[in-house]
Amino acid sequence: TMSLREHALSLFCGAVGTVRPAPMLKRALKLQGGRCPQLLVKGQAFPVKRDLYLVGFGKAVLGMAAAAEEILGDHLTRGIINVPLGIQESLQRAGMQEMLLKPHSKIQVIEGAKNNLPDAEALKGAAAIQELAEGLTADDLLLVLISGRGGSALLPAPIPPILLEEKEKLTKMLASRGAAIQELNIVRKTLSVLKGGGLAQLAHPARVVSLILSDVIGDPLDIIASGPTAASSHSVQDCLQILTKYNLLHNLPKSVEMVLSSSPTKPTAPENYSHVSNIILGSNTLALEEAKRQAEGLGYAALVLSAAVHGEVSRVAMLYCQLIQLVCLGLASLREGPLRDELRGNLLQLAAELQIPGLDLGEFLQALRGLGPDRPVCILAGGETTVQLQGTGKGGRNQELALRVGLGLHRAHAMGASSPQGKCEILFLSGGTDGQDGPTEAAGAFCSPGLVAEALQEGLNVEAFLRNNDSYTFFSQFQGGHHLLVTGLTGTNVMDIQAILIRAM
């Protein structure tokens, strides 16, 4: 029989595979040739009356564009994509030819936004995309490829006379005063030509079809890459409120004052977007659905907890540890009793604290009870946790989460006879779907309940590594790096995926 580790790895790769650019586009996008050619996107038909153009921006867009060009063939007139600096070389080195454009491609590639910050190259690319959009007619079709990660930094086009430096300086000032990412995005969108629906408005009257790879919890169209083709739900008033809140209203560059005072007070009405179709092609939810399908194929009773898990990594680790113990109680047929009630109470309290959107934990626990003790259990989840950095170590949120879950299971087991996990085989996996977790070459890590005790025998103190946020160094030194999840770059990104696999021994 396959080990739990092999199962977990196969589920993770299956989930990522389903949101890789080429398979994702080939499933969703078809071109029907003939006298009246049509573009079919997930069953919706868009007539290609005259010319078909393509623009795109973001980390995964190169692979999306390569697949799109293959599907569109001669119908594609011209394209421009803005991608992160050095990405073509990285993919070339990784041997991922299918993610690169063919030698005589009609799509121009501009690389910019070094370290995910808008720069002169990104500005040049954004200007080229703007020019293309402004020249379209009612008979043209514009296909827009958007990948959330890096999409915003690759589309900088401040409203003149604002300079990129001025906009960046204002964003940095807001950030240093503690503004949340949502607030920064509202200000950025308000001062931008293309964000917040600007690109869609410039392309009018052409038909605009946006294909989106989401890296944001809940897939909100106006937030992913700052929503260049979606109606913005914010107005200038919101922007002014944020600047007031952080005491910056009387400290603005003249150019920003000018733009704010002459901006329309209401956001563009949704009916002005009737020429736009925004279609989510890939998301964490879709990746988890695929993993669930594969888990069931392997004989597991599989449940998806949520695609929106977020919060501080230590709290999330606690949630997973309590959940694992509850499942073990069920598999050991100890469904009632004080321990079960205590675990259930802790879980409900943690879930209330974490406020995970759309998660009804009571309902989830009910489904868990109905699984029956004879089948192995697989719980899947996704989202993006946060790490409060205290140390100077090297790691990423997925490796730290796995290590914290390992520590939590170790402590629960040390509590003595009441620990239910002794009768179960348990594996936990957490990985980033882009194949990179923090500044390391790992995508994440695996852990099991014996990890901490085995590490101590090797002279490694897990708690000391966690205090220094040094999960990568720990996993590299422990059992020769066997617990690291290393996939290489995947060319996609729909946040993180966690899998809990449990079977009775």
Disulfide bonds with the S-S distance in Angstrom:
none
